[in-house]
């Protein structure tokens, strides 16, 4: 039987922040990231496939924290990578996805 999980409040807050920033700066995130952010912001259930997708996203994009074009964790000049990171639940989302992946193994 497939499991599903409810995103945390911190993940939802990060996703909402991630949805606001591209409107202001015109960068960051893909359609997939925006859909994920909407799911997390509304705290809709996340299934096993989504957990695996989130875990994979964070593994691929951790390197974005080293980017120099714009700032990480900035509301005045955020990098596109930071905005994308927020769309997927931010640091809270990464820790959550890591924990859920261990539970699924």
Phi and psi in degrees as GROMACS dihedral restraints (atoms count N, CA, C in turn):
[ dihedral_restraints ]
;  ai    aj    ak    al  type     phi  dphi    fc
    3     4     5     6     1   -71.6    20    10
    4     5     6     7     1   140.6    20    10
    6     7     8     9     1   -95.2    20    10
    7     8     9    10     1   155.5    20    10
    9    10    11    12     1  -136.2    20    10
   10    11    12    13     1   157.7    20    10
   12    13    14    15     1  -135.5    20    10
   13    14    15    16     1   152.8    20    10
   15    16    17    18     1  -101.4    20    10
   16    17    18    19     1   126.9    20    10
   18    19    20    21     1   -61.1    20    10
   19    20    21    22     1   151.4    20    10
   21    22    23    24     1   -79.0    20    10
   22    23    24    25     1   166.3    20    10
   24    25    26    27     1   -60.7    20    10
   25    26    27    28     1   -39.7    20    10
   27    28    29    30     1   -64.6    20    10
   28    29    30    31     1   -39.3    20    10
   30    31    32    33     1   -63.3    20    10
   31    32    33    34     1   -43.9    20    10
   33    34    35    36     1   -62.3    20    10
   34    35    36    37     1   -41.6    20    10
   36    37    38    39     1   -64.7    20    10
   37    38    39    40     1   -41.8    20    10
   39    40    41    42     1   -62.7    20    10
   40    41    42    43     1   -43.6    20    10
   42    43    44    45     1   -62.9    20    10
   43    44    45    46     1   -42.2    20    10
   45    46    47    48     1   -62.7    20    10
   46    47    48    49     1   -41.5    20    10
   48    49    50    51     1   -62.0    20    10
   49    50    51    52     1   -43.5    20    10
   51    52    53    54     1   -62.3    20    10
   52    53    54    55     1   -32.7    20    10
   54    55    56    57     1   -73.1    20    10
   55    56    57    58     1   -29.8    20    10
   57    58    59    60     1   -76.0    20    10
   58    59    60    61     1   -39.4    20    10
   60    61    62    63     1   -63.7    20    10
   61    62    63    64     1   -41.8    20    10
   63    64    65    66     1   -62.2    20    10
   64    65    66    67     1   -31.6    20    10
   66    67    68    69     1   -61.1    20    10
   67    68    69    70     1   -37.7    20    10
   69    70    71    72     1   -81.2    20    10
   70    71    72    73     1   -37.3    20    10
   72    73    74    75     1  -110.1    20    10
   73    74    75    76     1   -10.9    20    10
   75    76    77    78     1    68.2    20    10
   76    77    78    79     1    26.9    20    10
   78    79    80    81     1  -150.9    20    10
   79    80    81    82     1   159.7    20    10
   81    82    83    84     1    98.6    20    10
   82    83    84    85     1   125.6    20    10
   84    85    86    87     1    91.3    20    10
   85    86    87    88     1   157.4    20    10
   87    88    89    90     1  -119.8    20    10
   88    89    90    91     1   174.3    20    10
   90    91    92    93     1   -58.4    20    10
   91    92    93    94     1   -39.2    20    10
   93    94    95    96     1   -63.5    20    10
   94    95    96    97     1   -44.4    20    10
   96    97    98    99     1   -62.9    20    10
   97    98    99   100     1   -39.6    20    10
   99   100   101   102     1   -65.4    20    10
  100   101   102   103     1   -42.1    20    10
  102   103   104   105     1   -63.6    20    10
  103   104   105   106     1   -40.3    20    10
  105   106   107   108     1   -62.9    20    10
  106   107   108   109     1   -43.9    20    10
  108   109   110   111     1   -61.7    20    10
  109   110   111   112     1   -40.4    20    10
  111   112   113   114     1   -63.1    20    10
  112   113   114   115     1   -41.4    20    10
  114   115   116   117     1   -60.8    20    10
  115   116   117   118     1   -47.7    20    10
  117   118   119   120     1   -69.4    20    10
  118   119   120   121     1   -42.0    20    10
  120   121   122   123     1   -61.2    20    10
  121   122   123   124     1   -34.9    20    10
  123   124   125   126     1   -88.1    20    10
  124   125   126   127     1    -1.3    20    10
  126   127   128   129     1    55.4    20    10
  127   128   129   130     1    40.7    20    10
  129   130   131   132     1   -77.6    20    10
  130   131   132   133     1   155.2    20    10
  132   133   134   135     1   -56.6    20    10
  133   134   135   136     1   142.0    20    10
  135   136   137   138     1  -114.2    20    10
  136   137   138   139     1   122.7    20    10
  138   139   140   141     1   -89.6    20    10
  139   140   141   142     1   178.2    20    10
  141   142   143   144     1   -57.9    20    10
  142   143   144   145     1   -42.4    20    10
  144   145   146   147     1   -60.7    20    10
  145   146   147   148     1   -42.0    20    10
  147   148   149   150     1   -65.7    20    10
  148   149   150   151     1   -40.2    20    10
  150   151   152   153     1   -59.6    20    10
  151   152   153   154     1   -45.1    20    10
  153   154   155   156     1   -63.6    20    10
  154   155   156   157     1   -39.4    20    10
  156   157   158   159     1   -64.9    20    10
  157   158   159   160     1   -42.5    20    10
  159   160   161   162     1   -64.0    20    10
  160   161   162   163     1   -45.7    20    10
  162   163   164   165     1   -59.1    20    10
  163   164   165   166     1   -43.2    20    10
  165   166   167   168     1   -65.1    20    10
  166   167   168   169     1   -43.0    20    10
  168   169   170   171     1   -57.1    20    10
  169   170   171   172     1   -51.2    20    10
  171   172   173   174     1   -63.2    20    10
  172   173   174   175     1   -37.2    20    10
  174   175   176   177     1   -63.2    20    10
  175   176   177   178     1   -41.6    20    10
  177   178   179   180     1   -72.7    20    10
  178   179   180   181     1   -32.1    20    10
  180   181   182   183     1  -105.1    20    10
  181   182   183   184     1     3.8    20    10
  183   184   185   186     1   -58.3    20    10
  184   185   186   187     1   -31.8    20    10
  186   187   188   189     1   -62.7    20    10
  187   188   189   190     1   -23.6    20    10
  189   190   191   192     1   -61.1    20    10
  190   191   192   193     1   -22.4    20    10
  192   193   194   195     1   -63.9    20    10
  193   194   195   196     1   -20.6    20    10
  195   196   197   198     1   -87.7    20    10
  196   197   198   199     1    -3.0    20    10
  198   199   200   201     1   -59.8    20    10
  199   200   201   202     1   147.6    20    10
  201   202   203   204     1  -113.9    20    10
  202   203   204   205     1    -8.5    20    10
  204   205   206   207     1   -63.4    20    10
  205   206   207   208     1   -40.3    20    10
  207   208   209   210     1  -141.4    20    10
  208   209   210   211     1   178.3    20    10
  210   211   212   213     1   -90.2    20    10
  211   212   213   214     1   147.0    20    10
  213   214   215   216     1   -85.7    20    10
  214   215   216   217     1   139.8    20    10
  216   217   218   219     1    58.0    20    10
  217   218   219   220     1    48.7    20    10
  219   220   221   222     1  -123.7    20    10
  220   221   222   223     1   139.5    20    10
  222   223   224   225     1   -96.2    20    10
  223   224   225   226     1    -8.6    20    10
  225   226   227   228     1  -103.1    20    10
  226   227   228   229     1   -25.2    20    10
  228   229   230   231     1  -155.5    20    10
  229   230   231   232     1    63.0    20    10
  231   232   233   234     1   -74.3    20    10
  232   233   234   235     1   144.3    20    10
  234   235   236   237     1   -73.9    20    10
  235   236   237   238     1   156.1    20    10
  237   238   239   240     1   -60.4    20    10
  238   239   240   241     1   -37.5    20    10
  240   241   242   243     1   -63.0    20    10
  241   242   243   244     1   -39.7    20    10
  243   244   245   246     1   -65.5    20    10
  244   245   246   247     1   -43.0    20    10
  246   247   248   249     1   -61.1    20    10
  247   248   249   250     1   -45.6    20    10
  249   250   251   252     1   -60.0    20    10
  250   251   252   253     1   -42.1    20    10
  252   253   254   255     1   -57.4    20    10
  253   254   255   256     1   -45.1    20    10
  255   256   257   258     1   -62.7    20    10
  256   257   258   259     1   -40.7    20    10
  258   259   260   261     1   -58.5    20    10
  259   260   261   262     1   -29.1    20    10
  261   262   263   264     1   -93.9    20    10
  262   263   264   265     1    10.3    20    10
  264   265   266   267     1   106.4    20    10
  265   266   267   268     1     2.2    20    10
  267   268   269   270     1    64.1    20    10
  268   269   270   271     1  -160.8    20    10
  270   271   272   273     1   -59.9    20    10
  271   272   273   274     1   -36.3    20    10
  273   274   275   276     1   -63.8    20    10
  274   275   276   277     1   -38.9    20    10
  276   277   278   279     1   -66.3    20    10
  277   278   279   280     1   -39.3    20    10
  279   280   281   282     1   -64.0    20    10
  280   281   282   283     1   -48.9    20    10
  282   283   284   285     1   -61.3    20    10
  283   284   285   286     1   -41.3    20    10
  285   286   287   288     1   -63.6    20    10
  286   287   288   289     1   -49.2    20    10
  288   289   290   291     1   -62.1    20    10
  289   290   291   292     1   -38.7    20    10
  291   292   293   294     1   -61.5    20    10
  292   293   294   295     1   -44.8    20    10
  294   295   296   297     1   -64.2    20    10
  295   296   297   298     1   -43.5    20    10
  297   298   299   300     1   -66.8    20    10
  298   299   300   301     1   -37.0    20    10
  300   301   302   303     1   -62.5    20    10
  301   302   303   304     1   -41.1    20    10
  303   304   305   306     1   -63.2    20    10
  304   305   306   307     1   -37.8    20    10
  306   307   308   309     1   -69.4    20    10
  307   308   309   310     1   -28.9    20    10
  309   310   311   312     1   -80.8    20    10
  310   311   312   313     1   -23.3    20    10
